Each structure stands twice: as structure tokens, then as C-alpha cells.
Amino acid sequence: MTRIKMLRETLEALAFKYNIRREYFTIILPVLLGIALVLAAVLTGHTLAEQRPTQVDEKQKAYEELVKQLNGIEGGDSGVAQAPQEQPQGKADLDHYIIYGVIIALLPYSVDRFFERRRHRKYEDDFTQFLFKLSEMMRAGIDPIKSVIELSKADMGSITPNIRMAASMMLLGRSFEEGMKKMAESMHSEMISKYVDLVIQASYTGGPVHDLILKASEDMRTMVMIEKEMLGSLQQYTVIFYLAQAIIIFIAYILSAQLIPFIQGPGSAMVFGAGDLQKIDFKHGFFHLIMINAALGGIIIGKISEGSAKDGFKHTVILMAASYVICLAAIFPLSNGSDDYIISVAAGDDQVGIAGFRLDNPIVFNVTDKEGRPVPGTQVQFEIKPGGKVDPLFSMTNDSSQVAVKVTLGEDRVDYTVTAKVGGSTCSVKAKTRQFEA
């Protein structure tokens, strides 16, 4: 205990000497750490969105490759174009690091603000009792300064150290007004400061001062009770906002699991009149919507339920952290670009089909973790280049940790590459078009 006391006194001395404020550790330092984390992610190659080549560029490159091979430029005479190779890219997970940065920046201040508000409410409760006992002692004929000194010897709850500080000032010759104002400043409560001013003014009026202080005590107790009841009645809005966030996540999950695979499948062009829906990353869009709603929703909760946006930061941290974990677990299992899975071809590779038609057999992939264990229920994404269609665009591995995809070749008589992707792991299969003699 002695060492803890010495450490506390050392920290207080340093804070007094160098004017170190608590906000340095609860606001400035966490914000700088959050910004540093995001900047480090940017400098190490993390990006917001994966850059994907357009369908027009793919077909153009395939055509140019075919012309080159026919002319013998690359020494090949097979007349078959190869699929364009993708360039290595950075990890498209900068949005995750932004979320980490926001949580790091807000968490210390949110925790400090939460305990500070609780401390202030406790101060206000105990201060009403202090005013009541002060009025009783003055009713007995004791002057205000001696009353405060006597009360400092008793246990007055959370404000005992503050009362003793005021009593020490009065013993050293300071006035009742100076001691009471210093006590109010040390508690950082607007309500207490207001009633301290009222008590000081009452002490100068003469007459039955104890009655005025008693009425101030009763009035403050009433205000504290009204504030508690108001906060309690507004808690229902907090619950409503949390339920609304849960509903948004649930809707995003249903859309991602049921609707999005359908509208991005091979029938999307017939139903919706455009095949470009496959280029839209709906899941990341849902993810960003959920996180933005969590950030803003927490601030709104604080403004409505507690009267200050600052008190909403704790709700922002809770909503963002919970939503982030749920999104990764339910909406899409991201591995942030790392090779957390092993994908292999189980059946359907090296098929030959007719351009514009579906292959005779689906292509079956087997997915395991890095240790070779099955991972049923893992989402797999499929794509085919250049052109063509895959059905479905997303699918879950079955109990045998396998997943199948039906492939429709494009109109060009070239080789097609079908790729299965889970996180940062991929596996590609070639499908050839049947060449007919003229």
C-alpha cells in the first residue's frame, strides 16, 4: 500500500509540475495511436477496395493474345488464347484497420467518461445529504465554518475528501465562500456548483440561513430524483437503437445468404437485364453500412438518452465492436488476405465444352483449413475469366467440405479459367472450348 501511495503521489507531482492533464491519456494519445495504426496499414500495402479488371479489358486482352499466337509472335501455334494474368495486389482490408483505429481512439475516453458520470451522480447524491446535515448544525447555532469543519470529521461518502479539503482551507484562514467554491470545483459538477453558489448567497443574507440551506437540500434532492427518472425513461430508446442495429445486421445476413447469390448468378442478366451485377461487392457494402450506422447510432443514443454526444461514444464502441465480430462470423468469413484455407479440385477439371454452353459436369472443389481438417459451412466465391458464367457466384461447403459450381463458357473459343476463392486462398481450373474444323 505504501508503494501504491508513493506512486500516486509521484504521478500527482508530475502532473502538477508539467501540467499533465487526464485528457492527454484519454483523448490525444488514443487518437494518435488510432491514426498511426491506419497510416501503418496504408504504408504496408493495405487498400480499401480490390482493383479488378473490367470485362472489356479481359476480352480485349484475350483477343490480342489470340492474334499474337496465330502470328507466331510468342512461338505458340495452338491458336488458343491464354487467360490474362492478374497482377499481385495489396490486401483490400484497410476498412478493418480504420475500424480498429476508431475503437482505439474512442475506447479510453468512453470508459473515462462513463466512470466520471457515475462519480458525478454519486457526488450529487452525497452532496444533498451534506447540505441537510449542514442546515441541521446551523439550526443548532453553529456557524457555517465550524459546521463544515465538524462535518469533515464524519464519513460523508464519496465527497468526504472534498469536504476535508474545504475544511482545511477554512482552518488556514480562508473564508467560507472560498472553501465552498474550491470544494465545488474539485467535483466538476454543474449542479453542485449551482447549489454551492446558492448556499454562499444564503450565508450573506442573515436571518434563518439554515432554513434556506434545508430548502436547497430538498430542492437538489428533487432535481437529482427527476434526473434519474428521466434517464431511466430514456433507456428504452437505447434498447430500441440496439435492436435496430441487430435488425440491420440480420437483414444484411439474409440478403447476403439468399438474395445476392441469386441476383449475381448466371440468370441475373435475364431477370435484371444486366450482367454487371456480378461486379458489385454487395457484402462489403453491407459491412460498411453496418459499421457506419453503428458509429453514428451510438452518438445519437448518447444525445437522446443522456443529453450529450460525448456520452454516446461508449455506445459507438460497443456497437462497432459487436457488429464487427458478428459481420465476420455471419455475413462473410474474411481472412484479410491470408492463406487460411487449402482449396483443391475434387472433380470436373480439364473439361472440354462448346462456347456459349454449360459444361457437362459441375466442377467440384474441396476446402480444408491449413491443417487439412474439413470446414463445412464455409463460403466460397467463384469466378470465370475471360467471360462466361458461374452458378452460383457464392456457395457454402457441405458436410464433406466440398462445394460444386456449374460453369457456362463464354462465346469466344478460348481457354477459360474457373477460380474458387476463400479468404486469400484460391484454386483455378482450366476449361477448354471445342475447336471445330472449317
Wavefront OBJ file of the C-alpha trace (Angstrom):
o trace
v 0.000 0.000 0.000
v 2.920 2.331 0.745
v 4.367 1.833 -2.724
v 0.980 2.494 -4.332
v 0.627 5.672 -2.288
v 4.149 6.787 -3.281
v 3.402 6.062 -6.947
v 0.163 8.042 -6.784
v 1.907 10.973 -5.124
v 4.686 10.862 -7.731
v 2.184 10.910 -10.569
v 0.300 13.793 -8.964
v 3.546 15.738 -8.543
v 4.498 15.176 -12.178
v 1.022 16.198 -13.331
v 1.227 19.388 -11.270
v 4.774 20.233 -12.378
v 4.318 19.625 -16.098
v 0.579 20.413 -16.255
v -0.245 16.883 -17.437
v -3.980 16.646 -17.902
v -6.049 13.480 -17.944
v -7.279 14.324 -21.444
v -3.764 13.652 -22.750
v -4.204 9.958 -21.954
v -7.907 9.604 -22.689
v -8.155 11.649 -25.903
v -4.906 12.819 -27.505
v -2.788 9.679 -27.087
v -5.518 7.191 -28.185
v -6.383 9.326 -31.224
v -2.721 9.463 -32.234
v -2.437 5.684 -31.810
v -5.534 5.140 -33.959
v -4.205 7.404 -36.710
v -0.776 5.722 -36.532
v -2.394 2.292 -36.953
v -4.283 3.379 -40.083
v -1.197 5.068 -41.570
v 0.891 1.959 -40.903
v -1.708 -0.159 -42.692
v -1.666 2.193 -45.696
v 2.144 2.175 -45.873
v 2.259 -1.631 -45.737
v 0.038 -2.011 -48.798
v -3.470 -2.315 -47.334
v -6.160 -0.756 -49.532
v -9.864 -0.008 -49.279
v -11.038 -1.954 -52.334
v -9.571 -4.616 -54.547
v -8.905 -3.355 -58.058
v -10.482 -5.661 -60.594
v -10.001 -5.619 -64.372
v -13.091 -4.819 -66.376
v -14.821 -7.300 -68.612
v -13.978 -5.234 -71.709
v -10.263 -5.292 -70.884
v -10.355 -9.057 -70.401
v -11.917 -9.722 -73.780
v -9.591 -7.268 -75.483
v -6.530 -8.920 -73.966
v -7.802 -12.379 -74.866
v -8.316 -11.263 -78.466
v -4.829 -9.740 -78.647
v -3.285 -12.911 -77.233
v -5.103 -14.978 -79.827
v -3.844 -12.774 -82.659
v -0.282 -12.956 -81.355
v -0.347 -16.720 -81.120
v -1.759 -17.092 -84.609
v 1.036 -14.898 -85.952
v 3.666 -16.845 -84.036
v 4.814 -13.839 -82.018
v 5.154 -15.833 -78.812
v 6.154 -19.075 -80.515
v 2.807 -20.721 -79.918
v 0.735 -22.131 -82.795
v -2.096 -23.771 -81.000
v -4.488 -20.945 -81.810
v -5.733 -20.872 -78.228
v -5.581 -17.720 -76.163
v -4.484 -17.832 -72.589
v -6.401 -16.066 -69.847
v -4.790 -12.796 -68.802
v -2.686 -12.973 -65.693
v -3.639 -10.839 -62.724
v -1.052 -8.614 -61.115
v -0.299 -9.109 -57.452
v -2.208 -6.641 -55.311
v -2.173 -5.399 -51.764
v -4.578 -6.610 -49.150
v -8.001 -4.987 -49.530
v -8.720 -4.704 -45.803
v -7.917 -1.093 -44.935
v -11.522 -0.650 -43.782
v -10.812 -3.153 -40.984
v -7.846 -1.128 -39.784
v -9.969 2.032 -39.859
v -12.448 0.291 -37.551
v -9.614 -0.759 -35.231
v -8.336 2.827 -35.229
v -11.742 4.295 -34.372
v -12.239 1.847 -31.495
v -8.736 2.523 -30.135
v -9.327 6.297 -30.366
v -12.707 6.235 -28.605
v -12.370 3.441 -26.041
v -10.257 5.168 -23.328
v -12.321 8.366 -23.408
v -15.575 6.367 -23.388
v -14.528 4.375 -20.324
v -13.287 7.510 -18.523
v -16.461 9.419 -19.391
v -18.659 6.550 -18.181
v -16.987 6.365 -14.745
v -16.859 10.147 -14.498
v -20.614 10.398 -14.989
v -21.184 7.709 -12.351
v -18.866 9.561 -9.979
v -20.718 12.830 -10.538
v -24.075 11.210 -9.790
v -22.650 9.794 -6.567
v -21.258 13.219 -5.662
v -24.662 14.825 -6.196
v -26.430 12.207 -4.063
v -23.988 12.673 -1.198
v -23.953 16.467 -1.511
v -27.695 16.659 -0.801
v -27.019 14.804 2.467
v -24.173 17.198 3.224
v -26.464 20.207 2.785
v -29.080 18.606 5.041
v -26.577 17.988 7.856
v -25.082 21.467 7.373
v -28.531 23.025 7.835
v -29.144 20.935 10.989
v -25.862 22.015 12.544
v -26.533 25.662 11.734
v -30.011 25.291 13.221
v -28.251 24.255 16.434
v -26.432 27.595 16.413
v -23.067 26.550 14.938
v -21.643 28.989 12.385
v -21.064 27.774 8.772
v -17.261 27.410 9.011
v -17.350 25.348 12.211
v -20.170 23.267 10.745
v -18.080 22.364 7.697
v -15.078 21.547 9.934
v -17.193 19.255 12.112
v -18.749 17.527 9.092
v -15.270 16.911 7.644
v -14.583 14.631 10.625
v -17.522 12.386 9.748
v -17.974 9.936 6.874
v -19.837 11.815 4.144
v -19.458 9.173 1.471
v -17.788 9.971 -1.840
v -17.405 13.707 -1.092
v -15.559 13.226 2.224
v -12.124 14.170 0.742
v -13.633 17.269 -0.868
v -15.212 18.427 2.391
v -11.945 17.876 4.258
v -10.118 19.954 1.638
v -12.605 22.815 2.168
v -12.314 22.460 5.963
v -8.502 22.614 5.748
v -8.720 25.854 3.777
v -11.060 27.355 6.395
v -8.743 26.290 9.229
v -5.932 28.140 7.454
v -7.954 31.329 7.478
v -9.787 31.146 4.172
v -13.394 32.271 4.043
v -16.481 30.074 3.911
v -17.061 31.237 0.313
v -13.526 30.302 -0.847
v -13.659 26.875 0.785
v -17.072 26.012 -0.616
v -16.184 27.173 -4.132
v -12.971 25.169 -4.080
v -14.923 22.107 -2.967
v -17.391 22.577 -5.844
v -14.573 22.987 -8.382
v -12.943 19.741 -7.241
v -16.128 17.769 -8.002
v -16.657 19.180 -11.536
v -20.449 19.091 -11.259
v -22.559 21.923 -12.643
v -25.442 21.083 -10.316
v -23.240 21.133 -7.214
v -21.636 24.420 -8.320
v -25.083 25.981 -8.715
v -26.234 24.964 -5.225
v -22.927 25.981 -3.660
v -23.466 29.481 -5.055
v -26.968 29.388 -3.577
v -25.620 28.393 -0.137
v -22.974 31.147 -0.253
v -25.595 33.766 -1.090
v -27.805 32.459 1.714
v -24.933 32.760 4.210
v -24.765 36.508 3.495
v -28.478 37.204 3.845
v -28.686 36.716 7.602
v -31.819 35.507 9.308
v -32.799 31.792 9.197
v -29.955 30.688 6.904
v -30.410 27.080 7.965
v -33.933 27.088 6.502
v -32.609 28.314 3.147
v -29.922 25.631 3.105
v -32.512 22.994 4.072
v -34.724 24.076 1.200
v -31.700 23.983 -1.127
v -31.020 20.420 0.055
v -34.611 19.354 -0.612
v -34.663 21.109 -3.972
v -31.402 19.472 -5.049
v -32.647 16.054 -3.930
v -35.753 16.591 -6.051
v -33.620 17.593 -9.063
v -31.438 14.509 -8.650
v -34.512 12.256 -8.500
v -36.029 13.906 -11.576
v -32.786 13.423 -13.493
v -32.640 9.750 -12.519
v -36.246 9.187 -13.579
v -35.642 10.966 -16.867
v -32.554 8.865 -17.618
v -34.483 5.724 -16.719
v -37.367 6.616 -19.025
v -34.956 7.346 -21.894
v -33.224 3.977 -21.591
v -35.953 2.482 -23.759
v -34.604 4.467 -26.702
v -31.184 2.947 -26.112
v -32.733 -0.514 -26.313
v -34.596 0.486 -29.488
v -31.384 1.642 -31.183
v -29.573 -1.562 -30.226
v -32.452 -3.647 -31.585
v -32.449 -1.579 -34.774
v -28.740 -2.336 -35.266
v -29.422 -6.047 -34.731
v -32.232 -5.925 -37.308
v -29.950 -4.241 -39.864
v -27.341 -6.975 -39.354
v -29.993 -9.680 -39.685
v -31.349 -8.177 -42.922
v -27.816 -7.916 -44.334
v -27.219 -11.567 -43.445
v -30.407 -12.715 -45.177
v -29.626 -10.672 -48.278
v -26.053 -11.961 -48.402
v -27.020 -15.592 -47.907
v -30.153 -15.750 -50.074
v -30.739 -12.825 -52.429
v -27.246 -11.749 -53.509
v -26.158 -15.204 -54.777
v -29.353 -15.315 -56.873
v -29.074 -11.871 -58.477
v -25.356 -12.374 -59.161
v -25.849 -15.800 -60.662
v -25.959 -16.658 -64.368
v -29.658 -15.807 -64.571
v -29.134 -12.220 -63.409
v -28.872 -10.863 -66.963
v -32.224 -12.399 -67.915
v -34.029 -11.281 -64.768
v -32.469 -7.860 -64.177
v -31.347 -7.040 -67.704
v -27.675 -6.561 -66.845
v -24.778 -8.869 -66.104
v -22.715 -6.179 -64.382
v -24.297 -7.072 -61.041
v -21.523 -9.619 -60.614
v -19.013 -6.780 -60.345
v -20.711 -5.231 -57.294
v -19.329 -6.294 -53.925
v -22.609 -6.235 -52.005
v -21.229 -7.873 -48.883
v -18.571 -5.253 -48.288
v -21.208 -2.614 -48.982
v -23.427 -4.124 -46.286
v -20.426 -4.332 -43.972
v -19.608 -0.641 -44.409
v -23.270 0.337 -43.960
v -23.494 -1.618 -40.706
v -20.314 -0.097 -39.277
v -21.247 3.476 -40.246
v -24.693 3.006 -38.718
v -23.074 1.679 -35.527
v -20.745 4.698 -35.297
v -23.449 7.310 -35.869
v -26.119 5.397 -33.947
v -24.003 5.375 -30.787
v -23.602 9.159 -30.913
v -27.360 9.585 -31.415
v -28.051 7.307 -28.430
v -25.856 9.474 -26.210
v -27.514 12.678 -27.387
v -31.040 11.369 -26.829
v -30.639 9.281 -23.666
v -28.008 11.285 -21.759
v -28.127 14.706 -23.396
v -24.578 14.736 -24.786
v -22.982 13.245 -27.880
v -19.850 12.603 -25.826
v -21.778 10.109 -23.726
v -22.641 8.252 -26.935
v -19.030 7.284 -27.660
v -19.297 4.283 -25.360
v -22.324 3.081 -27.330
v -20.383 3.666 -30.542
v -17.542 1.461 -29.299
v -19.921 -1.281 -28.125
v -21.985 -1.267 -31.324
v -18.958 -1.187 -33.623
v -17.100 -3.961 -31.789
v -20.168 -6.223 -31.571
v -21.226 -5.551 -35.165
v -17.704 -6.197 -36.434
v -17.482 -9.591 -34.736
v -20.952 -10.602 -35.939
v -20.212 -9.498 -39.505
v -17.037 -11.563 -39.676
v -18.751 -14.587 -38.177
v -22.095 -14.478 -40.017
v -22.084 -12.291 -43.125
v -18.740 -13.191 -44.619
v -15.789 -15.055 -43.112
v -12.894 -12.792 -44.075
v -9.285 -13.827 -43.595
v -7.877 -10.409 -44.527
v -5.870 -11.760 -47.433
v -4.055 -14.527 -45.572
v -3.968 -18.121 -46.805
v -6.100 -19.690 -44.099
v -7.565 -22.410 -46.328
v -6.410 -25.093 -48.715
v -8.545 -25.488 -51.857
v -8.144 -28.405 -54.248
v -10.055 -29.804 -57.219
v -12.126 -32.875 -56.426
v -13.801 -33.414 -59.826
v -14.623 -31.724 -63.114
v -11.232 -30.351 -64.142
v -9.886 -30.327 -67.725
v -13.338 -30.416 -69.308
v -13.911 -29.529 -72.948
v -17.137 -27.771 -73.873
v -18.851 -25.766 -76.569
v -18.553 -21.978 -76.491
v -21.696 -20.408 -75.070
v -22.913 -23.657 -73.466
v -22.717 -25.162 -70.000
v -20.106 -27.821 -69.273
v -21.410 -31.360 -68.986
v -20.351 -31.765 -65.356
v -20.048 -29.310 -62.482
v -16.609 -28.544 -61.088
v -16.203 -29.742 -57.514
v -13.718 -28.179 -55.092
v -12.576 -29.490 -51.735
v -11.864 -26.950 -48.970
v -9.920 -27.586 -45.748
v -8.084 -25.496 -43.195
v -4.290 -25.253 -43.109
v -4.108 -28.480 -41.091
v -6.227 -30.351 -43.644
v -9.347 -30.538 -41.493
v -12.798 -30.180 -43.132
v -14.516 -26.798 -42.868
v -18.228 -27.348 -43.609
v -20.343 -24.220 -43.904
v -17.500 -22.099 -45.315
v -18.463 -19.630 -48.028
v -16.671 -19.977 -51.379
v -16.688 -17.404 -54.170
v -16.414 -18.389 -57.840
v -15.444 -16.512 -60.974
v -14.638 -17.337 -64.585
v -12.338 -15.487 -66.987
v -12.482 -14.233 -69.667
v -16.281 -14.062 -69.836
v -18.659 -16.902 -69.172
v -20.865 -17.518 -66.142
v -20.706 -19.495 -62.914
v -23.708 -20.746 -60.975
v -23.763 -19.914 -58.134
v -21.436 -16.996 -57.582
v -21.226 -17.884 -53.854
v -21.849 -21.223 -52.171
v -21.255 -22.966 -48.845
v -19.231 -26.139 -48.401
v -21.321 -29.191 -47.491
v -20.769 -31.640 -44.643
v -17.985 -33.266 -46.671
v -16.288 -29.853 -47.015
v -16.952 -29.836 -50.767
v -18.665 -27.299 -52.987
v -19.771 -27.558 -56.624
v -20.233 -24.923 -59.309
v -21.880 -25.141 -62.733
v -19.938 -23.394 -65.485
v -21.221 -21.851 -68.706
v -18.465 -20.965 -71.185
v -18.317 -17.633 -72.958
v -18.921 -17.048 -76.645
v -15.203 -16.913 -77.569
v -13.329 -20.091 -78.490
v -10.574 -19.689 -75.929
v -9.451 -21.362 -72.727
v -11.385 -20.321 -69.619
v -10.170 -20.230 -66.048
v -12.602 -21.033 -63.225
v -11.361 -19.871 -59.830
v -12.635 -20.744 -56.358
v -11.705 -18.288 -53.619
v -11.931 -18.422 -49.834
v -10.323 -15.536 -47.987
v -6.857 -15.175 -49.518
v -6.693 -18.749 -50.866
v -7.583 -19.615 -54.462
v -7.658 -22.618 -56.750
v -8.057 -22.398 -60.541
v -9.271 -24.922 -63.112
v -8.943 -24.747 -66.901
v -11.889 -25.391 -69.212
v -11.281 -25.594 -72.983
v -13.640 -24.871 -75.847
v -14.051 -27.485 -78.528
v -12.424 -26.433 -81.816
v -14.399 -27.258 -84.981
v -12.717 -27.631 -88.328
v -13.869 -25.225 -91.002
l 1 2 3 4 5 6 7 8 9 10 11 12 13 14 15 16 17 18 19 20 21 22 23 24 25 26 27 28 29 30 31 32 33 34 35 36 37 38 39 40 41 42 43 44 45 46 47 48 49 50 51 52 53 54 55 56 57 58 59 60 61 62 63 64 65 66 67 68 69 70 71 72 73 74 75 76 77 78 79 80 81 82 83 84 85 86 87 88 89 90 91 92 93 94 95 96 97 98 99 100 101 102 103 104 105 106 107 108 109 110 111 112 113 114 115 116 117 118 119 120 121 122 123 124 125 126 127 128 129 130 131 132 133 134 135 136 137 138 139 140 141 142 143 144 145 146 147 148 149 150 151 152 153 154 155 156 157 158 159 160 161 162 163 164 165 166 167 168 169 170 171 172 173 174 175 176 177 178 179 180 181 182 183 184 185 186 187 188 189 190 191 192 193 194 195 196 197 198 199 200 201 202 203 204 205 206 207 208 209 210 211 212 213 214 215 216 217 218 219 220 221 222 223 224 225 226 227 228 229 230 231 232 233 234 235 236 237 238 239 240 241 242 243 244 245 246 247 248 249 250 251 252 253 254 255 256 257 258 259 260 261 262 263 264 265 266 267 268 269 270 271 272 273 274 275 276 277 278 279 280 281 282 283 284 285 286 287 288 289 290 291 292 293 294 295 296 297 298 299 300 301 302 303 304 305 306 307 308 309 310 311 312 313 314 315 316 317 318 319 320 321 322 323 324 325 326 327 328 329 330 331 332 333 334 335 336 337 338 339 340 341 342 343 344 345 346 347 348 349 350 351 352 353 354 355 356 357 358 359 360 361 362 363 364 365 366 367 368 369 370 371 372 373 374 375 376 377 378 379 380 381 382 383 384 385 386 387 388 389 390 391 392 393 394 395 396 397 398 399 400 401 402 403 404 405 406 407 408 409 410 411 412 413 414 415 416 417 418 419 420 421 422 423 424 425 426 427 428 429 430 431 432 433 434 435 436 437 438
